[in-house]
Amino acid sequence: MPRPYIQRSTSDLEALYDAKLDDISTLTAILAELHYRTRPAARRLRLRVERRIAALAATAPPNEEQTSPVLFPLWPAMLAQWSTSIAASIAEQRSAAADRPASTSALHLHDEASFEDGLRRDIESAKTHIAIFSAFITLARARRIAEFLKPRIAKGVKARCVTRPPHCNGNIPEANGRAAISALESVGVAVDRRTKIHQKVCLLDHVVWFGSVNALSHCYSGEETMARVDDPGFAKQVALHLCRRDCEPANVLAKIGAPENPLCERCGQRTIFEESDTRARFVCTPLCGWSTPTKSSLLNP
């Protein structure tokens, strides 16, 4: 397939796709521009476009007026390739599901391209609590996650994010980190700060995501792996492992979506969890200076 002369950004192509879902000519042009792109966002969009074109073609085969003149001669081969690819993918998933032992049927692996769609679906189906642990946070990702969380919070689901305070947020500007936390809090998310957090975990009811992706700062710049486990017992173990205060095992999942860091007794602000080899404590901002110790045994729950 010849490389298109005009290249648009993947985000622009995605917006065009959303606006022209039933226009085969536009969809084939989008597909042509995506053909040589390898970034995860482009791969995801290409798959969506291919499936949409295949669905449209199945109900109304294209003619020369409907389809881009450049791509019309290639249409039969393209459609055959898409149909074969989609059928093979479905067959492979069914075969894998049939061969998977019962003990591991709740475990699925995802890459950087499929993680976000899977997480979004789990957020949309969460009934009681959502907790996201991310070593770093950026404004762009916080806004996106806030969009996912806002409707669930309106339905009464408790949502909490645990991340680093702006002054410990890697090479991300402090102003960006403060704005990111504010974006989450503005939709009702409780945000706890921990100075040394490095976990990448999402807990949604009895579903656990864990692996290499920081959900609050991921930018699709590298290869990633995330495991999704749907198991209440495992979810309880993970929740207990991530607790930094006294928590009864029986109700740890019920509390995982609620804020854990106490309010400062002097100024009323949410504190930061700070730990070292010898102590763990909740501290307020340097301007306030208030702190309260927590049990050192909780460093290794």
C-alpha positions in Angstrom: 0.0 0.0 0.0 1.5 3.4 -0.9 2.4 5.7 1.9 0.0 8.7 2.1 1.6 12.1 1.4 -0.4 13.9 4.1 0.2 12.8 7.6 -2.0 13.8 10.5 -1.5 13.1 14.2 -3.1 10.0 15.6 -5.3 12.1 17.9 -6.6 14.0 14.9 -7.3 10.8 13.1 -9.2 9.5 16.1 -11.4 12.6 16.3 -12.0 12.2 12.5 -12.9 8.5 13.1 -15.4 9.4 15.8 -17.0 12.0 13.5 -17.2 9.8 10.4 -18.1 6.3 11.7 -20.3 5.5 8.7 -18.2 7.1 5.9 -16.1 4.3 4.3 -14.2 6.7 2.2 -12.9 8.6 5.2 -12.3 5.4 7.2 -10.1 3.9 4.4 -8.2 7.1 4.2 -7.6 7.0 8.0 -6.5 3.4 7.7 -4.0 4.3 5.0 -2.4 6.9 7.2 -2.2 4.5 10.1 -0.7 1.7 8.1 3.0 2.5 8.8 2.6 3.6 12.5 3.7 1.4 15.3 2.9 3.4 18.4 0.3 1.7 20.7 -2.3 4.5 20.3 -2.0 4.1 16.5 -2.3 0.3 16.7 -5.4 0.6 18.8 -7.0 3.0 16.4 -6.1 1.0 13.4 -7.8 -2.1 14.9 -10.9 -0.1 15.6 -11.0 1.3 12.0 -10.4 -2.2 10.5 -13.3 -3.7 12.5 -15.6 -0.8 11.7 -14.8 -1.1 7.9 -15.3 -4.8 8.1 -18.7 -4.3 9.8 -19.8 -1.7 7.2 -18.6 -3.9 4.4 -20.6 -6.9 5.7 -23.8 -4.9 5.5 -23.2 -2.8 2.5 -20.4 -3.8 0.1 -18.6 -0.6 -1.1 -18.7 0.7 -4.7 -16.4 3.0 -6.5 -18.3 6.1 -5.3 -18.2 5.1 -1.7 -14.6 4.2 -1.5 -11.4 6.2 -1.9 -10.3 5.9 -5.6 -6.8 5.1 -4.5 -7.8 2.2 -2.3 -10.8 0.9 -4.3 -8.7 -1.5 -6.4 -7.2 -3.0 -3.2 -10.5 -3.3 -1.4 -11.2 -7.1 -2.0 -7.7 -8.0 -0.8 -7.9 -5.7 2.2 -11.3 -6.9 3.2 -10.1 -10.5 2.9 -7.1 -9.8 5.1 -9.1 -8.0 7.8 -11.7 -10.8 7.9 -9.0 -13.5 8.2 -7.1 -11.5 10.8 -10.2 -10.9 13.0 -11.4 -14.5 12.6 -8.0 -15.8 13.6 -7.8 -13.6 16.6 -11.2 -14.7 17.9 -10.3 -18.4 17.3 -7.0 -17.9 19.2 -8.8 -16.3 22.1 -11.4 -19.1 22.3 -8.7 -21.8 22.0 -6.7 -20.2 24.8 -9.7 -19.9 27.0 -10.6 -23.6 26.4 -7.0 -24.8 27.2 -6.4 -22.6 30.2 -6.4 -24.5 33.5 -9.2 -23.7 35.9 -6.8 -22.4 38.5 -5.5 -19.6 36.2 -8.8 -18.8 34.5 -9.0 -15.5 36.4 -5.5 -14.3 35.1 -5.0 -12.4 31.9 -2.0 -10.5 30.6 -2.2 -7.2 28.7 0.2 -5.0 26.9 0.4 -1.2 26.8 -2.2 -1.1 24.0 -4.9 -3.1 25.7 -4.4 -2.1 29.3 -6.4 1.2 29.2 -9.5 -0.2 27.5 -9.5 -3.1 30.0 -9.1 -0.7 33.0 -11.8 1.6 31.7 -14.3 -1.3 31.4 -13.5 -2.4 35.0 -13.9 1.2 36.2 -17.3 1.4 34.5 -18.4 -1.9 36.1 -17.1 -1.2 39.6 -19.8 -1.4 42.3 -18.2 -0.5 45.6 -14.6 0.8 45.4 -11.7 1.8 43.1 -8.1 2.3 44.3 -5.3 3.3 41.9 -1.7 3.2 43.1 0.7 5.0 40.8 4.4 5.9 41.4 4.0 9.1 39.4 1.3 11.4 38.2 0.8 13.9 35.3 -2.0 16.3 34.5 -2.9 14.7 31.2 -3.3 11.2 32.6 -5.1 12.5 35.8 -7.6 14.3 33.6 -8.3 11.1 31.6 -8.6 8.9 34.7 -10.9 11.5 36.3 -13.2 11.3 33.2 -13.5 7.5 33.8 -14.0 7.9 37.6 -16.5 10.7 37.7 -19.6 8.7 36.6 -18.8 5.9 39.1 -18.3 8.4 41.9 -21.7 9.9 41.1 -23.2 6.4 41.5 -21.7 6.1 45.0 -18.5 4.2 44.3 -15.6 5.2 46.5 -12.5 6.2 44.5 -9.0 6.8 45.8 -5.6 7.4 44.1 -2.3 7.0 45.9 0.7 8.7 44.3 3.7 10.8 45.1 3.5 14.4 46.4 4.4 17.0 43.7 7.9 17.6 45.2 8.8 13.9 44.9 7.2 13.3 41.5 10.3 12.5 39.5 11.2 15.0 36.8 7.6 16.1 36.4 7.2 19.9 37.3 5.6 20.5 40.7 3.0 22.7 39.2 1.9 19.9 36.9 1.7 17.5 39.8 -0.4 19.9 41.9 -2.7 20.5 39.0 -3.0 16.7 38.4 -4.0 16.0 42.0 -6.5 18.9 41.9 -8.0 17.4 38.7 -8.7 14.2 40.6 -10.0 15.8 43.8 -12.3 18.0 41.7 -14.4 15.0 40.7 -14.5 13.5 44.2 -11.4 11.3 44.2 -9.5 10.9 47.5 -5.8 11.4 46.9 -3.2 10.0 49.3 0.4 10.9 48.9 3.4 8.7 49.7 7.0 9.8 49.2 8.4 6.5 48.1 5.5 4.7 46.4 6.6 2.6 43.4 3.7 0.2 43.1 1.7 0.1 39.9 -1.6 -1.4 41.1 -5.3 -0.9 40.4 -8.0 -2.5 42.7 -11.6 -2.5 41.5 -13.9 -4.5 43.7 -12.4 -8.0 43.5 -10.3 -7.2 40.3 -6.6 -6.5 40.6 -4.3 -5.0 37.9 -0.6 -5.0 38.5 2.6 -4.8 36.5 4.7 -2.1 34.9 2.2 0.7 34.0 1.8 3.8 36.2 -1.9 4.4 35.5 -1.6 8.1 36.5 1.4 8.9 34.3 1.5 6.4 31.5 2.4 8.0 28.1 2.6 5.0 25.7 6.3 5.5 25.2 7.5 2.0 25.8 6.6 -1.7 26.0 4.6 -2.6 29.1 3.0 -5.7 30.8 0.0 -5.6 33.1 -1.7 -8.7 34.7 -5.4 -8.7 35.4 -6.6 -11.0 38.2 -10.2 -11.4 39.0 -10.1 -13.1 42.4 -11.6 -11.9 45.8 -9.0 -13.7 47.9 -6.1 -12.2 45.9 -7.7 -8.8 45.9 -7.8 -8.9 49.8 -4.1 -10.0 50.0 -3.1 -7.1 47.7 -5.2 -4.6 49.7 -3.6 -5.7 53.0 -0.1 -5.5 51.5 -0.8 -1.9 50.4 -2.2 -0.7 53.7 -0.2 1.6 55.8 -2.5 1.9 58.8 -4.2 -0.6 61.1 -6.7 -2.5 59.0 -8.8 -5.6 59.7 -8.5 -8.3 57.0 -12.3 -8.8 57.1 -13.1 -5.3 55.9 -9.9 -4.2 54.1 -11.5 -4.2 50.7 -14.4 -2.1 52.0 -12.0 0.6 53.1 -9.5 0.5 50.2 -11.4 3.2 48.3 -11.5 5.6 51.3 -8.6 8.0 52.2 -6.0 6.5 54.5 -3.7 9.5 55.3 -5.1 11.4 58.3 -5.8 15.1 58.3 -3.2 17.4 59.9 -4.4 18.1 63.5 -2.9 21.6 63.2 -4.0 23.0 59.8 -6.5 20.4 58.5 -4.7 19.5 55.3 -4.3 15.9 54.1 -0.9 14.5 55.2 1.9 12.7 53.4 3.1 9.2 54.2 6.9 9.2 54.7 9.0 6.2 55.5 12.7 5.4 56.0 14.6 2.3 57.3 13.8 3.2 60.9 10.4 4.9 61.0 7.2 5.6 59.2 5.0 8.6 59.8 2.4 10.9 58.4 3.7 14.5 57.9 2.2 17.8 56.9 3.8 20.4 54.7 7.1 21.9 55.7 5.3 25.2 56.4 3.2 23.5 59.0 5.6 20.9 60.4 3.1 18.6 62.1 3.6 14.9 62.0 2.4 11.7 63.7 4.1 8.4 63.8 2.7 5.1 62.5 3.7 1.6 63.5 7.1 0.6 62.0 5.7 -3.0 61.6 3.4 -1.6 58.9 6.4 -1.0 56.7 6.3 -4.8 55.9 2.6 -5.7 56.3 
